[in-house]
Amino acid sequence: MIKSYLINNSHKHASKWLVLAIDVSITIFNFFLAYVIRFGITLNFDITGFVYQLPVVGVLATLSFLMIGSYKGVVRHTGMRDAYNLFLSVTVLIALTAFLMLSSRTSPLIPELLNIPVSIICIHYMLNIITLTTSRLIFKYCYYYIKSKIGETSRILIYGAGDSGLITLAAITNDSNRSLSVFGFIDDNSQKKGKTINGIKVYASSSLSQSFITKNNIKEIVVSIPHIDKKRLSEISDDLLKLNVKVKIIPAVNDWIDGKLQVSQIKEIQIEDLLDRAPINMENQNIKKELDDKVILITGAAGSIGSEIVRQASYYNYKKLILVDQAESPLYDLQQELLSKGVSNFVPIVADIRDHQRIETIFEKFRPNMVFHAAAYKHVPLMESNPCEAIKINVLGTRKLADLSSEYGVDKFVFVSTDKAVNPTNVMGATKRVAEMYIKCLHKSSKTKFITTRFGNVLGSNGSVIPLFKKQIQKGGPLTVTHQDVTRFFMTIPEASQLVIEAGTMGNGGEIFIFDMGESVRIFDLAKKMIRLSGLKYPNDIDIKITGLRPGEKLYEELLADTENTLPTYHKKIMISKFDDNDCGNVKDKIDDLCIMNLLNQDHQIVGKLKEIVPEYISNNSTFESIDKINNDTVQRKQKVLI
């Protein structure tokens, strides 16, 4: 019955009037106890005066508690603030009592029977402070003790016995929505082993074992170490996940709600938390000045990168946001999200960047000052099968958008490129490289500053590997990896978007900004970690299937081409790539020819033209490898003739 009561009523609080009544009762009893302490258990004092004083003290106590409001606090969440309010209430009570005592001596209107001895007032004061505070704490700890012993609770460990661990303990203890009980702390510091914190024992990390977890019925372990290194977090999580428990992590201090940690913010550890690379905090002191009172046009605004650029730009004092995307439903979702956040100074436009007249109408109407061009076809295997469409969007669409930006006097044009444009092995990467080359050449003859940013893979973006693995795990597997040794660079969507905006701020035109993305990640290892994070085991529960490299795919990505070098910027994690200047007149002519040839829908012919524009484009695992073979044979024949 007690168990059922706790479960059904854990969310309810004692009535504040009941708390007031109990506090007043304790105060009245303490007044009697003060007389007993002062005059002894023989009650050798003026009973008539005591009886006369007792109800008056009760009334004064009630007034004191009402004035301060100490009875309003939730008793089972009693903290320092509640103790302080009780202290104030008792102090007010004693002040009123002392005033009454002095008045009884000087004023004929106050009965002499209310002349309370000073010693009684002092003893009563001390008793009230001790007993009222103690009663709250006793109730609080009895409640949680009974709840942990009888109620249906999840026993957890907190990894980290420092200040952050104490804050986590307080957040868990004070939460009434979940039945959680902290069994102990885990800490790497051997000097803390065996000690207790708030009555909870600290265990060494070496104590953790499957038998320890099973014996003590541990369900969750919360990692509460601020500013923990990603590599160290990955090591800890690997060890903990082997124990068949849920592993959770607290958010960064800056993300706490109103500076306080809430239990709802403690989340299960995600693969994004474990990537062995330090997050990049972009310098943005100049962004406000750059975006102030500007009309900003964002293409691909409903996509992964584009939508995050929109979110971050919406925090600044811009003049108007123009959101362009051909995907109706995602654009509608973004519109609703912005409206729900109180953002209203934006215009969502459903449009295709290939439609020159439609895009020109937008430029003519809104006259943008800045353009962030994130619209693109980016899926490598699909574009390998549809090179004409890749050229229409990634080359022709970018060319039209860049030309209009130059024509309408846009201040800055920021182009979102990809690491697949470096020494490309696929159609998608080659088309992005051609787009880079075109805007580089256009910059030389335009007042518009054309800037390129080059990224690796983006965590959680549409079509990225992590959402795919999550879906495959939900279905019971297997996880599909193209090659056991394939590696990729990764960054988060906010980081990528910050880089785009930062590039638009620092860029003077003609640069390609390269992001230091740390070490590349082996996809096979990534798959195994995601299986462990799901509480499963590889290969017993879920296997990993090697499917072979997809058309156009390569084992590793690069951020710099062989002919490129870098220059530093004011941010140590951002570099500027400088590739060799091309004959821009010749490059533009070839791109014009490519766009015309694309109308014929002859895949091999237009890919051959791509390879002519981008000589380093060598196909891999693709039907277009035959073009490379023909080109090689032609080169060899020419060399023989020269010899």
KOLVO-948765 format. One record per residue (C-alpha): x, y, z. Coordinates in steps of 0.2 Angstrom, whole numbers, plus 5000, padded with zeros to 4 digits. Layout:
% KOLVO-948765
XYZ ...
% end
This chain:
% KOLVO-948765
500050005000 501450125004 502250084988 500650114978 500450284988 502150344983 501950304965 500250384963 500650534974 502550574971 502050724960 500950804974 501450924987 500950955005 499651095007 500551265011 499251285025 499651115032 501451165033 501051335041 499951245054 501451125058 502651265059 501551365071 501251215081 503151175083 503451365088 502051355101 502851185108 504551275108 503851415119 503351285131 505051195130 505951365133 505051375150 505451195154 507351225150 507351395159 506451335175 506551145175 505351005173 504551055190 503751195180 504151315194 503551475185 501951585183 500751465175 499451605172 500651715163 501251565152 499451525148 499151705143 500651715133 500551555123 499051605111 499851775108 501551695103 500551575091 499751735083 501351815082 502151665074 500751655061 500951835056 502851805055 502751655043 501351745033 502451895031 504051805025 503151665016 504251525023 502751405023 502651415004 504251305000 504051124994 504651035009 505450885000 506451004990 507051105005 508651205002 509751345008 508451475002 507051385012 508251385028 508551565025 506651605025 506451515041 507851605049 506951775044 505251715050 505951665067 506951835068 505351925064 504451825077 505751865091 505752045086 503852055088 503951965105 505352075111 504252225106 502752155115 503852125131 504552305131 502752375128 502052275143 503352365154 503052545147 501252545141 499652535152 498752465137 499752305136 499452185151 500952145162 500651965160 501451985142 503052025150 504051875144 505751855152 507251895140 508051725144 506451635137 506451745121 508251695118 507951515121 506451515111 507351595096 508751465096 507451315098 506451385083 507951395072 508551225076 506951125076 506051215061 507551185050 507851015056 506050955054 506051005036 507650915033 507050755042 505450755032 506450785016 507750645019 506350525026 505350545010 506850504998 507350365009 505650285009 505450314991 507150244986 506850084997 504950054993 504550144977 505050084960 506650184957 508050174945 509750164954 511050264945 512950304947 513650474944 515350464935 516250614942 516350664961 516750844958 515751004959 514850954943 514350784951 513650874966 512550984955 511950824945 511550744962 510550894967 509650894950 509150714952 508650724970 507550874967 506650794952 504950724956 504450674938 505650524938 505950394952 507850404952 509050354966 510850394966 511850234973 513550314972 514950414963 516250344952 517950444951 519650414943 520450504958 520950354970 521050474984 519250494984 518950304985 517850255000 517450435005 515650495006 514850644998 513150695006 513050525013 513350434996 514950334994 516250364981 516950214971 518550204961 518250184942 519250014944 517749954955 516649944940 516249774934 514749674927 514549584944 514549764953 513249824941 512149664943 512349654962 511849834965 510549834952 511249984943 510150044928 511050204922 512750294923 512750484921 514450554915 514650714924 516350784920 516350964913 517451004898 517850824896 519050784881 518050694867 519450554867 519250524885 517350524884 517450394871 518550284881 517450304896 515850264886 516650114878 517050034895 515350084902 514350014888 515149844890 514249834907 512449834899 511949994907 511250154899 512550284898 512050474899 512950634899 512550814906 512550954894 513851094893 513651224907 513251354895 511651254889 510951234907 509251314909 509351484918 511051424924 510351274933 510451094927 508851004924 508550814924 507650834908 509350894900 510250734905 510250634889 510850474883 512550484875 512550504856 513850464843 514050654840 514750664858 516150544855 516950604839 518750634843 518850814838 518750974848 517251084843 517651244835 517051404842 517051534828 517551714830 515951804827 516251984834 516152054817 514651954811 513452074819 514152224810 514252124793 512352064794 511652224802 510252294791 510652184777 509452084765 510051914765 509651784752 509951594757 509751454744 509351284749 508651364765 507651214770 509151094769 510251044783 511551174781 510451314774 509151294788 510451314801 511151464792 509451534793 509251504812 510951574816 510651734805 508951754813 509851804829 510551964821 509852134817 509652094798 508452194787 507552034779 507851854776 507451784759 507251594760 507351504743 507051314741 506251204729 505651084743 503951144748 503651034764 505351064772 505251254768 503551254776 504251164792 505551294793 504351434791 503251364806 504851344816 505351524814 503651594818 503551484834 505151574839 504451744836 505451774820 504351854807 505451964796 505751834783 505051784766 504951594761 505051574742 504751404733 505851424718 507151324708 508851404706 508851334688 507451444683 508351604678 506851714676 506051664693 507751694702 508051864693 506251914698 506751884716 508451984714 507452124706 506152134720 507252114736 508952174730 509952064742 511552124750 512251954754 511951774746 512251614755 512151474741 511851314750 510751234736 511551084728 511350904723 512550804734 512250624734 513650544726 512950374719 511350464713 512350604704 513450464696 511950394688 511150564684 512650684678 511550794668 510550844683 512050864694 512750994681 511051084680 511051114698 512851124704 513551204689 512151294679 511151344694 512751414703 513251504687 511551594685 511451634704 513251704703 512951804687 511351884695 512251924711 513652014701 512352104690 511252164705 512752224715 512752094729 514052134741 514551954745 514151784738 514651644749 514651474741 514551304751 515651174743 516251004748 517850914751 517250794737 517750934725 519650904729 520450784717 518650724713 518250544709 516450564705 515250674696 514550764711 516250824717 516850874699 515250984697 515651074713 517451094708 516851174692 515751294702 517151344713 518251384697 516851484689 516551594704 518451614707 518551684689 516951784690 517651874706 519051944695 517852044684 516552084697 516252204711 515452064721 516551974733 516451784729 516951674743 516951484745 516851374760 517351184759 516751054772 516850874775 515350774780 514050844791 513350744806 511450724805 511250804788 510050724775 510850564768 512250564780 512850394787 512350414805 510450434802 510650284790 511450184804 510050234816 508750174805 509650004801 509849974820 507950004823 507649874810 508749754818 510249774806 511349734798 512349904796 513049924779 514749994776 515450014759 517249964764 518149914780 519450044778 518350194772 518650354782 517750524782 517950694790 516450744801 515750904808 514150964816 512851064807 513051214818 514851214816 514751204797 513451344797 514551454808 515951434796 514851494782 514351644791 516151674797 516751664780 515551784774 516251904787 518051884785 518151854766 518751984754 518351884739 519251744729 519651634744 519251454748 519051434767 519651264773 519051204790 520251104801 519150954805 520350854815 520650674812 519650574799 518450444806 518450254801 516650224796 516750034802 517350094819 515850224819 514650084815 515249974830 515150124842 513350154837 512849974840 513649984857 512750154861 511050064856 511349934870 511749794858 513349694854 514249674838 514149544830 513049444841 511549564841 511849664825 513149624811 514049744799 513949704781 515249764769 514349804753 515849874742 516250054736 514750134728 514950214711 516050374712 516550334730 518350344737 519150274752 519650444760 519150624757 520350774756 520250954760 521651014749 522050974731 523850924726 524051094717 523451194732 524251274747 523551364762 523751534771 523251564789 521851674795 521551754812 520651594818 521851454820 520651324814 520251414798 521451414783 521351494766 521651384751 522551464736 522451364720 523351404704 522551544694 521851474678 521551554661 519851624666 519351654648 519651474643 518851404659 517251514656 517151454638 517251274643 515951294656 514851374643 515151234632 514751104646 513051194649 512551184631 513151004629 512150964645 510550994635 510950844624 510850724639 512350624633 513150564649 514850504643 515050664632 514650784646 515750694659 517150694646 516950884646 516950884665 518650794665 519250924652 518851064664 519450974679 521050874674 521250794691 519550714690 519850534689 518350414691 518250274703 517150124703 516150204689 515650174672 516550334667 518250254670 518150204652 518350394648 519950404659 520650244649 520350334632 521150494639 522650394645 522850304629 522750464619 524150544630 525250394628 525050394609 525550584609 527050544620 527550414608 527450534593 528450664602 529750534606 
% end
